[in-house]
Amino acid sequence: MMFLRFDHVQLAMPTGGEAKARAFFVDALGFEERLKPEGLRKRGGCWFSAGGVAIHVGVRPDFRPATKAHPAIVTADLEALAARLESNGVEVRRSEVDGMRRFFVSDPFGNRLEFMGTDSADRTQEMPLR
């Protein structure tokens, strides 16, 4: 079986969280909002993309944040992104392990996101199981 790519990652949020999602993903991170297909708009939520990354944030009435499971997104300029997030009031939690440069943030709903520098992401592909 050959996997080609991810189409998107789905995160959840509580009902009515669209404005907070837009402020975080568009204003703080620099993603663009994408129009959801008409048949899905009544469900609420928002879709965002930047470069080759797409994140869908869907409404879940019994919402609980994903505090461990998370997408890891590679960025060309890790420090510039960290500075942008911090200037928007987002707490950046740096975590370097074995030379892999990365940091974690939480979206406004408590979902965890990881951001990695290109050098660190390349290293994860080279780590065989045995």
NORJOHU-V462421 format. One record per residue. N is the residue number from 1. RES is the residue in three letters. SS is DSSP state (A for helix, B for strand, O for the rest). OMEGA is omega in whole degrees, -180 to 180 (* if undefined). D_LAST is the distance of its C-alpha to the last C-alpha in whole Angstrom. Layout:
N&RES&SS&OMEGA&D_LAST + N&RES&SS&OMEGA&D_LAST
//
This chain:
1&MET&O&179&21 + 2&MET&O&176&21 + 3&PHE&O&-175&22 + 4&LEU&O&-178&24 + 5&ARG&O&168&24 + 6&PHE&O&171&26 + 7&ASP&O&178&29 + 8&HIS&O&172&30 + 9&VAL&B&180&29 + 10&GLN&B&171&31 + 11&LEU&B&180&32 + 12&ALA&B&176&35 + 13&MET&B&177&38 + 14&PRO&O&177&41 + 15&THR&O&177&45 + 16&GLY&O&-177&46 + 17&GLY&O&-174&44 + 18&GLU&A&-179&44 + 19&ALA&A&177&46 + 20&LYS&A&178&43 + 21&ALA&A&179&40 + 22&ARG&A&180&42 + 23&ALA&A&-179&43 + 24&PHE&A&-173&39 + 25&PHE&A&-179&38 + 26&VAL&A&-174&41 + 27&ASP&A&-176&42 + 28&ALA&A&-176&40 + 29&LEU&O&-179&37 + 30&GLY&O&174&39 + 31&PHE&O&172&37 + 32&GLU&B&175&40 + 33&GLU&B&178&41 + 34&ARG&B&179&41 + 35&LEU&O&177&44 + 36&LYS&O&174&43 + 37&PRO&O&-174&44 + 38&GLU&A&-178&47 + 39&GLY&A&-179&46 + 40&LEU&A&-175&44 + 41&ARG&A&-177&46 + 42&LYS&O&179&48 + 43&ARG&O&-176&45 + 44&GLY&O&-179&44 + 45&GLY&O&-177&41 + 46&CYS&B&175&41 + 47&TRP&B&-178&38 + 48&PHE&B&174&37 + 49&SER&B&175&35 + 50&ALA&B&-176&35 + 51&GLY&O&179&33 + 52&GLY&O&-176&30 + 53&VAL&B&176&30 + 54&ALA&B&178&32 + 55&ILE&B&175&32 + 56&HIS&B&178&35 + 57&VAL&B&-175&36 + 58&GLY&B&-179&38 + 59&VAL&B&175&40 + 60&ARG&O&-177&40 + 61&PRO&O&179&43 + 62&ASP&O&-173&41 + 63&PHE&O&167&38 + 64&ARG&O&-177&36 + 65&PRO&O&174&34 + 66&ALA&O&-175&30 + 67&THR&O&176&29 + 68&LYS&O&177&25 + 69&ALA&O&-176&24 + 70&HIS&O&168&25 + 71&PRO&B&173&25 + 72&ALA&B&-173&23 + 73&ILE&B&179&25 + 74&VAL&B&179&25 + 75&THR&B&-178&28 + 76&ALA&O&-178&29 + 77&ASP&O&-175&31 + 78&LEU&A&-177&30 + 79&GLU&A&177&33 + 80&ALA&A&178&35 + 81&LEU&A&178&34 + 82&ALA&A&179&34 + 83&ALA&A&179&37 + 84&ARG&A&180&39 + 85&LEU&A&-180&37 + 86&GLU&A&178&39 + 87&SER&A&176&42 + 88&ASN&O&176&42 + 89&GLY&O&-180&42 + 90&VAL&O&177&38 + 91&GLU&O&179&36 + 92&VAL&O&-180&33 + 93&ARG&B&-179&30 + 94&ARG&B&-178&28 + 95&SER&O&178&25 + 96&GLU&O&180&23 + 97&VAL&B&179&20 + 98&ASP&O&178&18 + 99&GLY&O&178&20 + 100&MET&B&-180&20 + 101&ARG&O&-179&23 + 102&ARG&B&169&24 + 103&PHE&B&179&27 + 104&PHE&B&171&28 + 105&VAL&B&172&31 + 106&SER&B&174&33 + 107&ASP&O&-176&35 + 108&PRO&O&-177&39 + 109&PHE&O&179&38 + 110&GLY&O&176&35 + 111&ASN&O&-178&32 + 112&ARG&B&174&29 + 113&LEU&B&177&28 + 114&GLU&B&175&25 + 115&PHE&B&-176&26 + 116&MET&B&171&24 + 117&GLY&B&-177&25 + 118&THR&A&180&24 + 119&ASP&A&180&22 + 120&SER&A&-180&20 + 121&ALA&A&178&19 + 122&ASP&A&-178&18 + 123&ARG&A&-178&15 + 124&THR&A&179&14 + 125&GLN&A&-176&13 + 126&GLU&O&-174&11 + 127&MET&O&-180&9 + 128&PRO&O&179&5 + 129&LEU&O&-178&4 + 130&ARG&O&*&0
//
